[in-house]
Amino acid sequence: MVIEYVGQIIRQVREEQRYEEEGIGSSYLFRVDQATIIDATKCGNLARFINHSCNPNCYAKIITVESQKKIVLYSRQPISINEEITYDYKFPIEDTKIPCLCGADSCRGSLN
């Protein structure tokens, strides 16, 4: 285990639009399931700053602790000191692509 992705538990994605209206450029929303999202935009930990990679050294897993779902990042391999921690965001496929800048040899070219 590397870190838990923590934030406010919300039920809808309306927050993203509200953040745009407020001038907040980046939002950190992580979908747990169809009904639940963890919003780390205003009250998260360092996990919200972990970058995407098409060839990540970590993976996200949803676990249940005392009947509450949590998102935890686990390492795929030993991680060296000063090595960047990354995971695959696994964004849904959409027509409008978000360019991927991970630089991996196996880069897909977009996050979605």
All heavy atoms as an XYZ file, in Angstrom:
896
protein
N       0.846     -1.181      0.000
C       0.000      0.000      0.000
C       0.888      1.240      0.000
O       1.836      1.334      0.767
C      -0.897      0.004      1.235
C      -1.758      1.219      1.324
S      -2.734      1.234      2.837
C      -3.205      2.922      2.848
N       0.532      2.200     -0.865
C       1.293      3.434     -0.967
C       0.570      4.560     -0.234
O       1.139      5.225      0.629
C       1.555      3.822     -2.441
C       2.254      5.155     -2.549
C       2.360      2.732     -3.138
N      -0.705      4.790     -0.584
C      -1.466      5.890      0.013
C      -2.951      5.684     -0.257
O      -3.328      5.091     -1.259
C      -0.977      7.262     -0.547
C      -1.513      8.427      0.272
C      -1.309      7.389     -2.012
C      -0.842      9.764     -0.064
N      -3.773      6.203      0.643
C      -5.217      6.233      0.417
C      -5.579      7.561     -0.240
O      -5.046      8.611      0.133
C      -5.976      6.097      1.739
C      -7.484      6.166      1.573
C      -8.260      6.154      2.877
O      -7.640      5.980      3.946
O      -9.486      6.352      2.823
N      -6.463      7.533     -1.216
C      -6.967      8.748     -1.863
C      -8.135      9.234     -1.017
O      -9.170      8.586     -0.947
C      -7.421      8.423     -3.290
C      -7.724      9.636     -4.136
C      -6.776     10.133     -5.009
C      -8.955     10.272     -4.058
C      -7.041     11.239     -5.803
C      -9.228     11.385     -4.844
C      -8.268     11.859     -5.712
O      -8.532     12.958     -6.489
N      -7.958     10.369     -0.343
C      -8.998     10.856      0.565
C      -9.570     12.182      0.091
O      -8.928     12.933     -0.643
C      -8.492     11.001      2.025
C      -8.051      9.673      2.579
C      -7.365     12.013      2.123
N     -10.783     12.452      0.515
C     -11.466     13.690      0.184
C     -12.892     13.628      0.678
O     -13.270     12.741      1.430
N     -13.691     14.569      0.208
C     -15.092     14.641      0.590
C     -15.889     13.663     -0.264
O     -15.724     13.619     -1.486
C     -15.601     16.069      0.375
C     -17.039     16.278      0.738
C     -17.489     17.707      0.466
O     -16.760     18.511     -0.096
N     -18.708     18.012      0.852
N     -16.773     12.908      0.348
C     -17.629     11.978     -0.393
C     -18.825     12.763     -0.919
O     -19.547     13.406     -0.164
C     -18.082     10.810      0.493
C     -16.862      9.989      0.921
C     -19.093      9.933     -0.242
C     -17.142      8.920      1.935
N     -18.991     12.727     -2.251
C     -20.115     13.414     -2.885
C     -20.886     12.417     -3.729
O     -20.389     11.334     -4.052
C     -19.659     14.631     -3.725
C     -18.726     14.197     -4.862
C     -18.990     15.675     -2.848
C     -18.368     15.325     -5.826
N     -22.087     12.790     -4.102
C     -22.963     11.880     -4.850
C     -23.098     12.227     -6.327
O     -23.497     11.397     -7.109
C     -24.349     11.857     -4.213
C     -24.338     11.420     -2.786
C     -24.119      9.932     -2.687
N     -24.020      9.540     -1.289
C     -23.314      8.529     -0.858
N     -22.639      7.780     -1.704
N     -23.272      8.227      0.405
N     -22.770     13.463     -6.726
C     -22.949     13.859     -8.117
C     -21.735     14.626     -8.608
O     -20.976     15.167     -7.814
C     -24.186     14.744     -8.254
C     -25.420     14.069     -7.714
C     -26.614     14.251     -8.603
O     -26.575     15.013     -9.544
N     -27.672     13.535     -8.318
N     -21.578     14.713     -9.914
C     -20.415     15.365    -10.504
C     -20.648     16.869    -10.731
O     -19.854     17.531    -11.335
C     -20.019     14.678    -11.834
C     -18.707     15.209    -12.376
C     -19.924     13.184    -11.667
N     -21.702     17.421    -10.197
C     -21.980     18.847    -10.370
C     -20.842     19.724     -9.859
O     -20.703     20.861    -10.263
C     -23.265     19.229     -9.642
C     -24.490     18.823    -10.391
C     -25.715     19.397     -9.725
N     -26.652     18.306     -9.551
C     -27.469     18.163     -8.542
N     -27.493     19.039     -7.578
N     -28.280     17.149     -8.483
N     -20.048     19.199     -8.963
C     -18.948     19.961     -8.376
C     -17.997     20.471     -9.453
O     -17.512     21.588     -9.369
C     -18.160     19.097     -7.387
C     -18.975     18.568     -6.241
C     -19.550     19.661     -5.365
O     -18.832     20.634     -5.062
O     -20.726     19.561     -4.995
N     -17.727     19.664    -10.470
C     -16.790     20.053    -11.517
C     -17.233     21.348    -12.197
O     -16.442     22.259    -12.396
C     -16.645     18.924    -12.533
C     -15.435     19.051    -13.401
C     -15.122     17.773    -14.160
O     -16.024     16.939    -14.364
O     -13.964     17.621    -14.552
N     -18.508     21.445    -12.530
C     -19.031     22.658    -13.161
C     -18.959     23.831    -12.182
O     -18.599     24.943    -12.555
C     -20.465     22.442    -13.621
C     -21.049     23.653    -14.332
C     -22.469     23.416    -14.812
O     -22.985     22.310    -14.736
N     -23.096     24.458    -15.308
N     -19.277     23.591    -10.922
C     -19.228     24.660     -9.918
C     -17.804     25.181     -9.756
O     -17.570     26.371     -9.644
C     -19.759     24.145     -8.575
C     -19.886     25.244     -7.528
C     -20.643     24.742     -6.312
N     -20.029     23.582     -5.718
C     -19.204     23.637     -4.663
N     -18.907     24.779     -4.099
N     -18.697     22.529     -4.168
N     -16.820     24.263     -9.773
C     -15.422     24.682     -9.650
C     -15.003     25.559    -10.831
O     -14.282     26.535    -10.667
C     -14.493     23.470     -9.539
C     -14.641     22.714     -8.241
C     -14.432     21.343     -8.202
C     -14.976     23.347     -7.052
C     -14.555     20.642     -7.020
C     -15.106     22.648     -5.867
C     -14.898     21.291     -5.856
O     -15.023     20.603     -4.685
N     -15.470     25.210    -12.036
C     -15.167     26.031    -13.214
C     -15.755     27.426    -13.054
O     -15.096     28.423    -13.367
C     -15.714     25.356    -14.479
C     -14.899     24.171    -14.940
C     -15.471     23.516    -16.188
O     -16.184     24.199    -16.948
O     -15.200     22.326    -16.392
N     -16.993     27.498    -12.557
C     -17.642     28.789    -12.359
C     -16.911     29.619    -11.302
O     -16.869     30.839    -11.393
C     -19.105     28.581    -11.953
C     -19.959     28.027    -13.074
C     -21.322     27.539    -12.621
O     -21.627     27.616    -11.403
O     -22.087     27.055    -13.476
N     -16.324     28.964    -10.299
C     -15.593     29.650     -9.237
C     -14.164     30.004     -9.645
O     -13.440     30.644     -8.892
C     -15.553     28.790     -7.972
C     -16.890     28.609     -7.301
C     -16.813     27.686     -6.094
O     -15.702     27.229     -5.731
O     -17.870     27.398     -5.509
N     -13.742     29.550    -10.827
C     -12.397     29.833    -11.297
C     -11.348     28.868    -10.782
O     -10.151     29.128    -10.894
N     -11.776     27.739    -10.219
C     -10.829     26.714     -9.770
C     -10.469     25.882    -10.989
O     -11.313     25.191    -11.554
C     -11.440     25.844     -8.651
C     -11.735     26.708     -7.440
C     -10.507     24.690     -8.292
C     -12.484     26.019     -6.324
N      -9.219     25.967    -11.416
C      -8.795     25.361    -12.677
C      -8.735     23.844    -12.685
O      -9.013     23.210    -13.679
N      -8.378     23.245    -11.571
C      -8.240     21.794    -11.514
C      -9.152     21.224    -10.440
O      -9.263     21.778     -9.350
C      -6.799     21.403    -11.176
O      -5.922     21.841    -12.174
N      -9.806     20.124    -10.776
C     -10.594     19.413     -9.779
C     -10.038     17.995     -9.671
O      -9.461     17.466    -10.620
C     -12.075     19.406    -10.148
O     -12.275     18.794    -11.399
N     -10.197     17.416     -8.518
C      -9.634     16.096     -8.236
C     -10.758     15.172     -7.808
O     -10.977     14.930     -6.623
C      -8.550     16.210     -7.161
C      -7.432     17.138     -7.570
C      -7.472     18.486     -7.259
C      -6.348     16.665     -8.305
C      -6.455     19.343     -7.650
C      -5.327     17.520     -8.699
C      -5.397     18.861     -8.366
O      -4.388     19.706     -8.758
N     -11.488     14.655     -8.790
C     -12.637     13.797     -8.546
C     -12.289     12.373     -8.929
O     -11.784     12.115    -10.016
C     -13.841     14.274     -9.362
C     -14.240     15.748     -9.182
C     -15.339     16.126    -10.166
C     -14.679     16.012     -7.764
N     -12.566     11.435     -8.040
C     -12.261     10.024     -8.277
C     -13.537      9.231     -8.026
O     -14.043      9.196     -6.916
C     -11.158      9.571     -7.322
C     -10.438      8.318     -7.726
C      -9.074      8.315     -7.834
C     -11.125      7.139     -7.971
C      -8.386      7.155     -8.197
C     -10.461      5.983     -8.330
C      -9.087      6.001     -8.442
N     -14.059      8.600     -9.077
C     -15.307      7.844     -8.956
C     -15.046      6.496     -8.278
O     -14.202      5.722     -8.709
C     -15.939      7.631    -10.326
C     -17.273      6.898    -10.256
C     -17.991      6.850    -11.584
N     -18.432      8.159    -12.038
C     -19.496      8.804    -11.566
N     -20.212      8.276    -10.598
N     -19.827      9.985    -12.055
N     -15.827      6.249     -7.222
C     -15.745      4.989     -6.494
C     -16.693      3.971     -7.131
O     -16.336      2.820     -7.362
C     -16.111      5.183     -5.002
C     -16.149      3.861     -4.271
C     -15.150      6.143     -4.342
N     -17.927      4.407     -7.397
C     -18.932      3.570     -8.049
C     -19.938      4.495     -8.726
O     -19.712      5.702     -8.794
C     -19.603      2.608     -7.050
C     -20.219      3.309     -5.852
O     -20.693      4.465     -5.999
O     -20.231      2.726     -4.757
N     -21.030      3.960     -9.214
C     -22.002      4.767     -9.953
C     -22.578      5.915     -9.121
O     -22.936      6.952     -9.646
C     -23.150      3.892    -10.459
C     -22.748      2.975    -11.602
C     -22.364      3.751    -12.836
O     -21.215      4.123    -13.018
N     -23.329      4.009    -13.699
N     -22.645      5.731     -7.810
C     -23.290      6.729     -6.957
C     -22.327      7.570     -6.131
O     -22.723      8.588     -5.583
C     -24.274      6.026     -6.015
N     -21.076      7.162     -6.032
C     -20.158      7.801     -5.090
C     -18.888      8.300     -5.769
O     -18.272      7.586     -6.545
C     -19.768      6.811     -3.969
O     -20.956      6.246     -3.421
C     -18.978      7.494     -2.881
N     -18.499      9.535     -5.413
C     -17.272     10.155     -5.918
C     -16.514     10.715     -4.725
O     -17.126     11.248     -3.796
C     -17.613     11.299     -6.899
C     -18.343     10.744     -8.120
C     -16.360     12.065     -7.320
C     -19.013     11.793     -8.979
N     -15.203     10.585     -4.733
C     -14.385     11.228     -3.719
C     -13.800     12.488     -4.345
O     -13.115     12.431     -5.358
C     -13.286     10.299     -3.181
C     -13.938      9.127     -2.446
C     -12.333     11.068     -2.263
C     -12.995      8.149     -1.822
N     -14.117     13.612     -3.724
C     -13.676     14.921     -4.212
C     -12.539     15.406     -3.319
O     -12.745     15.789     -2.177
C     -14.844     15.898     -4.174
C     -14.472     17.284     -4.676
O     -13.304     17.513     -5.030
O     -15.376     18.152     -4.708
N     -11.318     15.388     -3.857
C     -10.133     15.818     -3.107
C      -9.710     17.241     -3.476
O      -8.634     17.673     -3.110
C      -8.990     14.844     -3.352
N     -10.577     17.967     -4.186
C     -10.217     19.297     -4.671
C      -9.872     20.256     -3.536
O      -8.856     20.948     -3.587
C     -11.357     19.885     -5.521
O     -11.656     18.969     -6.571
C     -10.963     21.222     -6.123
N     -10.699     20.306     -2.520
C     -10.488     21.260     -1.434
C     -10.019     20.610     -0.133
O      -9.487     21.291      0.728
C     -11.776     22.043     -1.174
C     -12.149     22.965     -2.323
C     -13.369     23.786     -1.996
C     -13.692     24.747     -3.130
N     -14.904     25.531     -2.850
N     -10.251     19.326      0.023
C      -9.875     18.683      1.289
C      -9.321     17.282      1.037
O      -9.844     16.300      1.530
C     -11.050     18.646      2.261
S     -12.480     17.746      1.647
N      -8.256     17.210      0.266
C      -7.641     15.927     -0.029
C      -6.258     15.835      0.582
O      -5.830     16.706      1.325
N      -5.565     14.764      0.246
C      -4.185     14.595      0.702
C      -3.260     14.584     -0.518
O      -3.671     14.934     -1.626
C      -4.043     13.325      1.544
C      -4.357     12.060      0.770
O      -4.757     12.096     -0.388
N      -4.189     10.923      1.415
N      -2.019     14.192     -0.318
C      -1.040     14.213     -1.416
C      -1.400     13.281     -2.567
O      -0.908     13.468     -3.685
C       0.349     13.858     -0.875
C       0.981     14.918      0.031
C       2.310     14.412      0.598
C       1.189     16.222     -0.722
N      -2.255     12.308     -2.349
C      -2.631     11.379     -3.412
C      -3.249     12.101     -4.611
O      -3.121     11.646     -5.744
C      -3.597     10.320     -2.878
N      -3.897     13.233     -4.374
C      -4.532     13.948     -5.480
C      -3.525     14.503     -6.477
O      -3.881     14.835     -7.608
C      -5.429     15.073     -4.962
C      -4.680     16.199     -4.309
C      -5.635     17.230     -3.777
N      -4.936     18.187     -2.937
C      -5.460     19.288     -2.495
N      -6.702     19.595     -2.813
N      -4.774     20.099     -1.733
N      -2.264     14.596     -6.098
C      -1.235     15.140     -6.985
C      -0.458     14.053     -7.739
O       0.470     14.363     -8.483
C      -0.266     16.020     -6.200
C      -0.934     17.186     -5.539
C      -0.922     17.321     -4.169
C      -1.597     18.140     -6.297
C      -1.547     18.394     -3.554
C      -2.237     19.218     -5.691
C      -2.208     19.341     -4.320
N      -0.822     12.810     -7.560
C      -0.131     11.718     -8.270
C      -0.555     11.740     -9.735
O      -1.738     11.773    -10.055
C      -0.432     10.358     -7.613
C       0.107     10.359     -6.179
C       0.181      9.226     -8.433
C      -0.244      9.122     -5.382
N       0.422     11.732    -10.611
C       0.174     11.853    -12.048
C      -0.225     10.538    -12.692
O       0.070      9.456    -12.198
C       1.420     12.403    -12.753
C       1.629     13.870    -12.485
O       0.683     14.641    -12.432
N       2.877     14.263    -12.303
N      -0.851     10.679    -13.859
C      -1.210      9.541    -14.704
C       0.012      9.053    -15.473
O       0.890      9.834    -15.840
C      -2.279      9.957    -15.721
C      -2.407      9.001    -16.864
N      -3.179      7.869    -16.798
C      -1.822      8.997    -18.077
C      -3.067      7.209    -17.943
N      -2.253      7.879    -18.739
N       0.049      7.770    -15.752
C       1.009      7.195    -16.699
C       0.344      6.014    -17.396
O      -0.446      5.290    -16.785
C       2.273      6.720    -15.975
O       3.155      6.093    -16.903
N       0.674      5.846    -18.664
C       0.201      4.668    -19.405
C       0.997      3.426    -19.008
O       0.597      2.305    -19.340
C       0.303      4.926    -20.903
S      -0.792      6.241    -21.492
N       2.134      3.623    -18.329
C       2.953      2.531    -17.807
C       3.253      2.830    -16.334
O       4.380      3.144    -15.968
C       4.245      2.409    -18.619
C       5.064      1.207    -18.199
O       4.539      0.264    -17.639
N       6.356      1.260    -18.461
N       2.210      2.758    -15.483
C       2.341      3.211    -14.097
C       3.084      2.224    -13.203
O       3.179      1.038    -13.501
C       0.888      3.331    -13.647
C       0.178      2.283    -14.441
C       0.869      2.266    -15.782
N       3.584      2.749    -12.071
C       4.213      1.874    -11.085
C       3.258      1.560     -9.930
O       3.607      0.830     -9.019
C       5.527      2.470    -10.561
C       5.382      3.863    -10.005
O       4.297      4.338     -9.742
N       6.512      4.550     -9.837
N       2.043      2.107     -9.987
C       1.019      1.827     -8.974
C      -0.323      1.563     -9.652
O      -0.493      1.835    -10.839
C       0.859      3.017     -8.024
S       2.277      3.313     -6.977
N      -1.266      1.049     -8.882
C      -2.635      0.863     -9.362
C      -3.599      1.224     -8.244
O      -3.259      1.124     -7.063
C      -2.876     -0.567     -9.864
C      -2.762     -1.628     -8.792
C      -3.888     -2.098     -8.125
C      -1.522     -2.168     -8.445
C      -3.776     -3.067     -7.135
C      -1.410     -3.141     -7.467
C      -2.539     -3.586     -6.818
O      -2.440     -4.539     -5.836
N      -4.777      1.676     -8.627
C      -5.809      2.040     -7.656
C      -6.740      0.852     -7.455
O      -7.087      0.149     -8.400
C      -6.595      3.239     -8.161
N      -7.141      0.657     -6.209
C      -8.061     -0.420     -5.877
C      -9.076      0.111     -4.870
O      -8.714      0.826     -3.941
C      -7.299     -1.602     -5.277
C      -8.161     -2.802     -4.989
C      -7.323     -3.965     -4.528
C      -8.197     -5.173     -4.264
N      -7.408     -6.322     -3.830
N     -10.328     -0.223     -5.092
C     -11.378      0.166     -4.160
C     -11.555     -0.974     -3.168
O     -11.777     -2.115     -3.562
C     -12.684      0.479     -4.907
C     -12.458      1.669     -5.835
C     -13.816      0.750     -3.923
C     -13.535      1.925     -6.829
N     -11.402     -0.647     -1.891
C     -11.544     -1.640     -0.833
C     -12.661     -1.199      0.103
O     -13.057     -0.034      0.108
C     -10.228     -1.849     -0.050
C      -9.808     -0.559      0.667
C      -9.112     -2.336     -0.977
C      -8.662     -0.757      1.646
N     -13.177     -2.134      0.889
C     -14.207     -1.816      1.868
C     -13.642     -2.033      3.257
O     -13.113     -3.105      3.564
C     -15.452     -2.702      1.656
O     -15.921     -2.514      0.310
C     -16.560     -2.339      2.622
N     -13.746     -0.983      4.074
C     -13.287     -1.029      5.458
C     -14.458     -0.614      6.335
O     -14.955      0.512      6.204
C     -12.080     -0.086      5.692
C     -11.662     -0.106      7.144
C     -10.924     -0.448      4.780
N     -14.904     -1.532      7.197
C     -16.044     -1.261      8.074
C     -17.222     -0.700      7.290
O     -17.780      0.333      7.624
C     -15.636     -0.343      9.216
C     -14.610     -0.974     10.137
C     -14.170     -0.061     11.262
O     -14.702      1.070     11.386
O     -13.281     -0.483     12.015
N     -17.581     -1.355      6.213
C     -18.694     -1.044      5.304
C     -18.565      0.298      4.568
O     -19.511      0.773      3.972
C     -20.044     -1.115      6.031
O     -20.211     -0.027      6.897
N     -17.372      0.895      4.588
C     -17.145      2.133      3.847
C     -16.124      1.876      2.736
O     -15.056      1.309      2.984
C     -16.633      3.227      4.772
C     -16.570      4.572      4.104
C     -16.204      5.680      5.074
O     -15.779      5.435      6.193
N     -16.353      6.913      4.637
N     -16.471      2.291      1.502
C     -15.565      2.110      0.374
C     -14.468      3.153      0.405
O     -14.720      4.324      0.663
C     -16.324      2.178     -0.950
C     -17.245      1.003     -1.172
C     -17.930      1.094     -2.507
C     -18.854     -0.093     -2.701
N     -19.559     -0.015     -3.989
N     -13.235      2.708      0.133
C     -12.078      3.592      0.120
C     -11.251      3.295     -1.128
O     -11.262      2.186     -1.637
C     -11.221      3.371      1.366
C     -11.976      3.688      2.657
C     -11.069      3.584      3.846
C     -11.785      3.955      5.117
N     -12.057      5.368      5.261
N     -10.520      4.303     -1.600
C      -9.631      4.140     -2.740
C      -8.205      4.112     -2.201
O      -7.786      5.022     -1.491
C      -9.777      5.298     -3.737
C     -11.218      5.367     -4.248
C      -8.789      5.140     -4.887
C     -11.527      6.632     -5.009
N      -7.482      3.058     -2.545
C      -6.112      2.891     -2.071
C      -5.213      2.647     -3.272
O      -5.577      1.924     -4.200
C      -6.010      1.721     -1.075
C      -4.594      1.532     -0.603
C      -6.942      1.946      0.111
N      -4.041      3.277     -3.271
C      -3.053      3.046     -4.320
C      -2.021      2.048     -3.802
O      -1.487      2.221     -2.699
C      -2.370      4.338     -4.731
C      -3.285      5.388     -5.355
C      -2.508      6.652     -5.675
C      -3.944      4.868     -6.603
N      -1.764      1.027     -4.600
C      -0.781     -0.009     -4.282
C       0.327      0.014     -5.326
O       0.072      0.337     -6.490
C      -1.433     -1.403     -4.314
C      -2.437     -1.638     -3.218
C      -3.786     -1.399     -3.430
C      -2.029     -2.107     -1.969
C      -4.715     -1.625     -2.424
C      -2.952     -2.334     -0.958
C      -4.296     -2.093     -1.194
O      -5.210     -2.303     -0.200
N       1.519     -0.362     -4.923
C       2.626     -0.397     -5.886
C       2.572     -1.689     -6.698
O       2.205     -2.742     -6.189
C       3.967     -0.276     -5.168
O       4.192     -1.400     -4.355
N       2.941     -1.598     -7.955
C       3.057     -2.760     -8.845
C       4.436     -3.410     -8.725
O       4.631     -4.528     -9.131
C       2.879     -2.336    -10.303
C       1.537     -1.840    -10.681
C       1.509     -1.548    -12.191
N       0.209     -1.139    -12.609
C      -0.796     -1.972    -12.882
N      -0.635     -3.256    -12.762
N      -1.964     -1.498    -13.255
N       5.384     -2.611     -8.225
C       6.792     -3.007     -8.233
C       7.505     -2.212     -7.147
O       6.941     -1.253     -6.625
C       7.397     -2.676     -9.600
C       7.370     -1.176     -9.870
C       7.183     -0.812    -11.323
O       6.526     -1.518    -12.057
N       7.776      0.296    -11.725
N       8.726     -2.560     -6.819
C       9.483     -1.711     -5.873
C       9.656     -0.310     -6.466
O       9.903     -0.151     -7.658
C      10.830     -2.417     -5.758
C      10.557     -3.837     -6.154
C       9.467     -3.762     -7.189
N       9.498      0.707     -5.635
C       9.618      2.101     -6.075
C      10.862      2.684     -5.427
O      11.009      2.662     -4.207
C       8.365      2.905     -5.697
C       7.137      2.295     -6.391
C       8.530      4.370     -6.084
C       5.816      2.892     -5.960
N      11.752      3.216     -6.254
C      13.016      3.776     -5.773
C      12.814      5.143     -5.131
O      11.831      5.828     -5.399
C      14.003      3.932     -6.938
O      14.216      2.704     -7.571
N      13.768      5.540     -4.317
C      13.774      6.878     -3.744
C      13.800      7.886     -4.889
O      14.537      7.718     -5.861
C      14.993      7.065     -2.813
C      14.860      6.142     -1.610
C      15.130      8.518     -2.375
C      16.090      6.114     -0.721
N      12.984      8.908     -4.801
C      12.851      9.982     -5.799
C      12.192      9.544     -7.112
O      12.127     10.332     -8.051
C      14.193     10.659     -6.088
C      14.722     11.408     -4.884
O      13.951     11.975     -4.120
N      16.029     11.396     -4.704
N      11.724      8.307     -7.210
C      10.981      7.873     -8.400
C       9.554      8.409     -8.301
O       8.923      8.342     -7.248
C      10.949      6.347     -8.477
C      10.199      5.805     -9.672
C      10.178      4.281     -9.728
O      10.863      3.634     -8.910
O       9.461      3.744    -10.583
N       9.064      8.968     -9.400
C       7.704      9.500     -9.390
C       6.697      8.367     -9.237
O       6.813      7.320     -9.872
C       7.415     10.258    -10.693
C       6.023     10.852    -10.720
C       5.723     11.628    -11.987
O       6.465     11.501    -12.980
O       4.725     12.368    -11.974
N       5.691      8.584     -8.417
C       4.603      7.626     -8.232
C       3.528      7.970     -9.248
O       3.113      9.128     -9.366
C       4.056      7.691     -6.796
C       5.139      7.256     -5.813
C       2.810      6.833     -6.654
C       4.797      7.475     -4.362
N       3.070      6.970    -10.011
C       2.063      7.188    -11.047
C       1.048      6.048    -11.034
O       1.330      4.952    -10.538
C       2.700      7.247    -12.451
O       3.377      6.016    -12.709
C       3.685      8.399    -12.581
N      -0.127      6.322    -11.591
C      -1.117      5.276    -11.824
C      -1.935      5.643    -13.055
O      -1.907      6.786    -13.506
C      -2.007      5.024    -10.594
C      -2.973      6.129    -10.239
C      -4.314      6.032    -10.590
C      -2.572      7.267     -9.547
C      -5.214      7.037    -10.258
C      -3.459      8.263     -9.212
C      -4.779      8.145     -9.570
O      -5.671      9.137     -9.253
N      -2.637      4.672    -13.615
C      -3.461      4.883    -14.798
C      -4.814      5.429    -14.334
O      -5.527      4.767    -13.588
C      -3.645      3.565    -15.548
C      -4.378      3.713    -16.868
O      -5.011      4.765    -17.098
O      -4.319      2.774    -17.674
N      -5.163      6.638    -14.769
C      -6.425      7.257    -14.354
C      -7.645      6.496    -14.873
O      -8.730      6.624    -14.328
C      -6.503      8.699    -14.835
C      -5.598      9.681    -14.134
C      -5.574     11.000    -14.537
C      -4.764      9.321    -13.080
C      -4.761     11.943    -13.919
C      -3.942     10.244    -12.458
C      -3.944     11.552    -12.880
O      -3.141     12.481    -12.275
N      -7.493      5.762    -15.966
C      -8.584      4.975    -16.556
C      -9.838      5.816    -16.792
O     -10.947      5.413    -16.453
C      -8.904      3.756    -15.697
C      -7.744      2.779    -15.627
C      -8.110      1.499    -14.936
C      -6.925      0.559    -14.963
N      -7.191     -0.692    -14.316
N      -9.647      6.992    -17.384
C     -10.780      7.837    -17.725
C     -11.637      7.133    -18.771
O     -11.121      6.398    -19.622
C     -10.308      9.171    -18.300
C      -9.771     10.147    -17.290
C      -9.141     11.295    -17.714
C      -9.897      9.953    -15.923
C      -8.651     12.227    -16.806
C      -9.423     10.872    -15.004
C      -8.790     12.009    -15.453
N     -12.958      7.371    -18.777
C     -13.819      6.757    -19.798
C     -13.495      7.320    -21.187
O     -13.054      8.467    -21.310
C     -15.235      7.142    -19.365
C     -15.079      8.292    -18.439
C     -13.710      8.183    -17.833
N     -13.717      6.507    -22.195
C     -13.451      6.919    -23.574
C     -14.489      7.952    -23.995
O     -15.688      7.756    -23.801
C     -13.475      5.701    -24.515
C     -12.328      4.758    -24.149
C     -13.381      6.124    -25.973
C     -12.353      3.425    -24.849
N     -14.003      9.072    -24.538
C     -14.867     10.153    -25.012
C     -14.365     10.639    -26.360
O     -13.220     10.380    -26.730
C     -14.869     11.317    -24.010
C     -15.428     10.961    -22.648
C     -15.363     12.119    -21.666
O     -15.038     13.249    -22.084
O     -15.640     11.895    -20.480
N     -15.230     11.353    -27.090
C     -14.831     11.891    -28.394
C     -13.765     12.968    -28.258
O     -12.815     13.020    -29.028
C     -16.043     12.449    -29.140
C     -16.992     11.349    -29.594
O     -16.523     10.206    -29.788
O     -18.194     11.628    -29.744
N     -13.929     13.856    -27.276
C     -12.947     14.913    -27.043
C     -11.826     14.335    -26.196
O     -12.039     13.958    -25.034
C     -13.589     16.118    -26.316
O     -14.697     16.576    -27.093
C     -12.581     17.241    -26.150
N     -10.653     14.234    -26.758
C      -9.523     13.580    -26.091
C      -8.736     14.547    -25.217
O      -8.575     15.714    -25.549
C      -8.576     12.950    -27.124
C      -9.214     11.862    -27.964
C      -9.644     10.698    -27.108
C     -10.249      9.584    -27.926
N     -10.801      8.529    -27.080
N      -8.244     14.029    -24.109
C      -7.334     14.759    -23.230
C      -5.944     14.224    -23.530
O      -5.680     13.031    -23.311
C      -7.692     14.528    -21.743
C      -9.125     14.967    -21.448
C      -6.691     15.252    -20.851
C      -9.627     14.528    -20.088
N      -5.039     15.050    -24.065
C      -3.707     14.560    -24.434
C      -2.954     13.987    -23.231
O      -3.020     14.536    -22.131
C      -2.990     15.795    -24.970
C      -4.043     16.803    -25.228
C      -5.191     16.474    -24.326
N      -2.256     12.898    -23.447
C      -1.419     12.295    -22.414
C       0.020     12.748    -22.645
O       0.519     12.687    -23.765
C      -1.492     10.779    -22.461
S      -0.468      9.999    -21.195
N       0.662     13.172    -21.588
C       2.044     13.644    -21.672
C       2.968     12.795    -20.806
O       4.014     13.271    -20.361
C       2.114     15.111    -21.234
C       1.172     16.072    -21.977
C       1.197     17.445    -21.331
C       1.527     16.143    -23.442
N       2.588     11.529    -20.567
C       3.344     10.715    -19.624
C       4.742     10.354    -20.134
O       5.646     10.123    -19.343
C       2.566      9.456    -19.249
S       2.469      8.172    -20.518
N       4.917     10.274    -21.446
C       6.231      9.971    -22.000
C       6.609      8.502    -22.011
O       7.722      8.144    -22.404
N       5.705      7.631    -21.588
C       5.994      6.192    -21.577
C       6.104      5.658    -23.004
O       5.422      6.149    -23.920
C       4.903      5.436    -20.816
N       6.945      4.641    -23.215
C       7.070      4.018    -24.531
C       5.709      3.483    -25.007
O       5.419      3.482    -26.202
C       8.077      2.873    -24.499
C       9.499      3.371    -24.308
O       9.765      4.567    -24.586
O      10.353      2.577    -23.857
N       4.896      3.030    -24.062
C       3.592      2.452    -24.390
C       2.449      3.473    -24.274
O       1.290      3.090    -24.135
C       3.307      1.277    -23.450
O       3.340      1.710    -22.094
N       2.758      4.757    -24.358
C       1.751      5.820    -24.181
C       0.638      5.671    -25.216
O       0.891      5.491    -26.399
C       2.395      7.194    -24.299
S       1.232      8.550    -24.050
N      -0.600      5.772    -24.746
C      -1.777      5.665    -25.624
C      -2.072      6.962    -26.355
O      -2.896      7.000    -27.259
C      -3.004      5.268    -24.786
C      -2.886      3.906    -24.121
C      -4.171      3.521    -23.408
N      -4.565      4.455    -22.374
C      -4.259      4.328    -21.083
N      -3.546      3.307    -20.668
N      -4.672      5.220    -20.203
N      -1.463      8.059    -25.916
C      -1.662      9.338    -26.570
C      -2.738     10.209    -25.928
O      -2.781     11.400    -26.156
N      -3.647      9.589    -25.173
C      -4.684     10.362    -24.486
C      -5.062      9.667    -23.180
O      -4.878      8.462    -23.044
C      -5.931     10.538    -25.364
O      -6.616      9.328    -25.497
N      -5.581     10.473    -22.255
C      -6.015      9.910    -20.980
C      -7.353      9.214    -21.106
O      -7.725      8.409    -20.259
C      -6.115     11.012    -19.911
C      -4.823     11.350    -19.180
C      -3.783     11.966    -20.069
C      -5.105     12.248    -18.011
N      -8.094      9.557    -22.167
C      -9.416      8.963    -22.364
C      -9.483      8.395    -23.765
O     -10.297      8.525    -24.520
C     -10.511      9.988    -22.098
C     -10.374     11.238    -22.939
O      -9.364     11.468    -23.588
N     -11.397     12.066    -22.929
